Amino acid sequence: MDNNFHTEVLVIGSGVAGLLIAELLSAEKNVTVITRSELGRSNSRLAQGGIAAVTTEDDSWADHFFDTIQAGVFHNNDELTELLVKKGGERVKQLIEMGVAFDRNMDGSYSRCREGAHRKPRILHAGGDATGKELMDTLIKRVKKSCMIIEHHTAADLLVEKGVCAGAWFMGEEGKLLTVKADYVILATGGAGQLYPITSNDASVTGDGIAMAFRAGATVSDLEFMQFHPTMYAGKGASPFLISEAVRGEGGRLVTSSGQRLMEGKHDLLDLAPRDVVSRAIAEERSLVYLDTSSVSNFNDRFPTIASYLNLDDASSKRVPVQPGAHFLMGGVETDRYGRTTVANLFAIGEVANTGVHGANRLASNSLLEAVVFANESATWVLNHTPIQQDVSVTFQPLHIPISMPAASMIRSMMSDYVGITRHAAGLTTAINELGFYLKGRKKPASSVEEVTVYNMLQTSWLMATSAHMRTESRGGHHRLDFPQSKQRFQQKRITRRIFEDEWITTEKKSRAVF
Ligand code: SIN
């Protein structure tokens, strides 16, 4: 492979959003997909629950819209949320036509389940609890034939000159450099779950898309809103593993160690309350909380992936210990309907983007929906426009990182202790000072994938901590112990961040909460 080439469209990341846009564009454009590990590795592959969409007569886009904005604590972008839920049925049909085999009932109709904060059973799933895998396998088969795929290359930085993106450069496994120029760059790198020690996210999801876009001058926003999934398996010595909310949708109940129902008296929707409410309830309980699966019929058939992980012969009699884990970042690189960021020719789709459709707390199974809806919207834009003119001389510039950097585990502890399920000013200030101490240090050019990764983790963590410090209220995935109520003056207000003249450590002063 040439270490310097041009492609019409460069997709960075290989989850459902990235692979779908690659496939949609490939009939008319030359598309290159570059991913930091193997093609199949992403959060999308791990998605168990399914894809939420209105596909029955007794459901309506208005109901799906209302459930989405209520879970999002009315922080959602209403216009794009309406688009999201109205396009659901059409996009599910597109996936079926591409070959995705959603599960069916005995009578041949599609099987639909309920998850937290949905008032209707509208979640289509595949392979029981392996929806993400089914979508990914279908898309991988297609893109392998239609696009150029480069694995094991980590994006280090975007090539940007005068506000116009012209490509990106990458590091291979032995630090080998690859520079790719492109008419359009699509960031599809996922969120930031790996900034926390307990997470449902794939090991590759370390917040790099947000850090890169920020360094490139793009606006990032809503970074204080991190969703913690209530039910990560908490067995002794276990590696983190998600137990789908669909288990509670099928009758699973959270109970305390003395067998009392945890959610009684805490929310009208009990175990299916929004995730932020359930996660806080678990975190506030002093002893272990269990997921009682005795009311779930046919557990092993309905949830084969979970049953095999838990190694249960008969899950119906089990109580499974659970704890919350970092799951989904609502904020990200700010985009419009077409995935366009504030940097010309740079698009963001999937979890790395902030379209505003999730508000302060994402509704369950709306993330695959967002990925497919906005991959289509962005593809439509790219196919019908010409790129903004680029500076052809723009070239690789080394990425300067602090000489002294912390261990990734230190960043994760800091985020968990101070920017976790609950936050307060003193803790946030500690995190900001500690993370900022490293960022302010003397710099040297990055020489390994590990250095680039830790630098991105540091920058994204600092942005999240400072954003959380600025929002002096509680809303959805951002809960301040010192400001426990939502405030009217923060409703629909976004904390947006943008770098100025590379003095990025001072951006907290220069960033603004837009009122
Ligand atoms: C789950 O299956 O509980 C996760 C699905 C989602 O986050 O939408």
Boltz pocket constraint, residues with backbone or C-beta under 6 A from the ligand:
constraints:
  - pocket:
      binder: B
      contacts: [[A, 47], [A, 48], [A, 49], [A, 50], [A, 243], [A, 244], [A, 245], [A, 246], [A, 363], [A, 364], [A, 365], [A, 366], [A, 367]]
      max_distance: 6.0
